[in-house]
Amino acid sequence: MRIVHATLQHVPPLARLMAASPLLRRYRVTERGARRNLLSALRARDILLTAVEGDAVVGLAWLVPTRALDRAAYLRLLLVANAHQSRGVGAALLARGERLSRGARCRHVVMLVTKTNRRARSFYERHGYTHVGDLGGYVRAGIAESLYVKSWRT
């Protein structure tokens, strides 16, 4: 497996991966909308990483470096294809995203995790993230989110 910066050629398979996610379907993510958002992320020069195994796209990490919140990068999405979960793909994407965020002079990574997604919450806690609070219906009405942060010295 390789972790590479996403390019235009990765957008269609990444959009399909996003649209196939049961979790993202709850947020009404469609392949067309995902494609539009990924293209926007490339134009904005967000940190957009792709996990590739052979010719297949198997994961995505999307971070948005910002000066807000004391120079935090927002982890917008970390997604691994179901068949490739629990194999270290997510951890590799997260680690690379954190390194690139630090390289962009970010002091923190912040993210929202669906409150009921215990597996994801446990994953982030194992990787040094701290739960700092919950936000009910912030992203989508009827879905509660948990706010997590990881900080380091720059």
N, C-alpha and C positions, 0 to 999 in steps of 0.2 A: 504494500500500500504506500502511496505517495501523497503528500500534502502539497498542493500547488496553489498559486494565486489564480483565482477564477478569471477566465477570459470570456469573450463573446461566445466561443464554441461551447462553453460549459453551461450557458444560460438555459437552453432548452431542457437538458437532463436535470438541472437543478430545479427548474420550475416544475417538472414532472414529480421529482422527489418531494417537493413541498406540497404539491396538490394531493399526493398519495398519503400524506401523513394524517392519521386519524385525529391527532391533536390539532393540527392546523386547520382541518376541516371544521372543527368547532369554532374557529375564528373566521370562518367563511373564506379561506384562502383558496383561490382557483388557480389553475395553471396559467391562464392569461394574466391575472393580477400579479402572480408571482413573477412571471417573465418581466412585466412592466417594472416591478419594484427592484428586481435584480439589475436590470439595465440602468435604472436610476442610481443604484448603489455603485455600479462601475463608473458612471459619469462623475459621481461625487467623490470617487476615490476612497470609498469605505474600505475597510479590511474585509475582503471577501475571499475565503479560503475553501478549496475543494479537496475532498479526499477521493483519490482515484485508485481503483484496483483493476489492473489490466486496462481495458478501455471503458470500464464502468465507473460512473460517478456514484459514490456510496455515502458521501457526507458533505456537510456544509457548516462553516462557521462564518458569521457575519457580525462584525464589530464596527461601531461608529465612534471614532475618536472625536472628542469634544473638549472644549475648555470649561464647560459647565461642570458643576459639582466638583470643583477643585481638580480640574483636568481628568475627568473620568472617560473611559471608553464604555459605550453602551453595548453590551452583548445582545444584539437584536434576535439572533437565532443561532442555535447549535442543534443540528439535525443529522441523524445517522439512519440510513436505510435499515428497516427492521431486520433483515437477514444478516446485517453486519454489526448489530449491537452486541455489547459485552465482549468486544474483541480489541478494545483500546483505541478505536477510531475517534470517538468523542474526546477522549483524554488527549490524544495527539492534536486534534483540531484546537481544543481549548488551550493547550500549552503553547502552540504556535501563535494563536491569536493574542494570548497574553504577552508573549515576547514582542510581537509587532506593536502592540499597544504601548508597551514600555518604550520601545524604540521611537514611538511617536510622542514621547514625553508625557504620556498619561500616567497618573499616579494611582488610579483605581480602575477596576472593572465593575460595573453595576449591571444588574439584569432583573427582569421579572420572570418568575416561574409560576405556572399555573399551580395554585395552592394545593389542589388535589393530586398533583403529579409527584407522588412520594418518591418514586424512583429517581426522577430528575433532581429533586431537592436533596436526596441522599448523595447523589453523584457530586453535586456542587459543594456540599459540605465536606465530602472527602477530599476535594481539591482546594480547600482553604477558604471557601466562601462563607460569609456570616449572614444569617437571616436577620434583617433589621426591621421588618414589619410587614404588614399585609395591607393590600388595597382591594377593597371589594368593588367589582365592576369597573375598574379603571380602564382597561383595554376594551372589554366587551361586556355589556350588561349581562349580569347573571353568572359571570365567571370571576372568581376571586384570584388575585395574584399575590405572590410573595416577593418582596424586594430583597435581593442579595447583593453583597459587596465584597470585594477582595481588594486590599490595599497593599502597597509596597512603597518603599522610599525610592525616590528618583535621584 
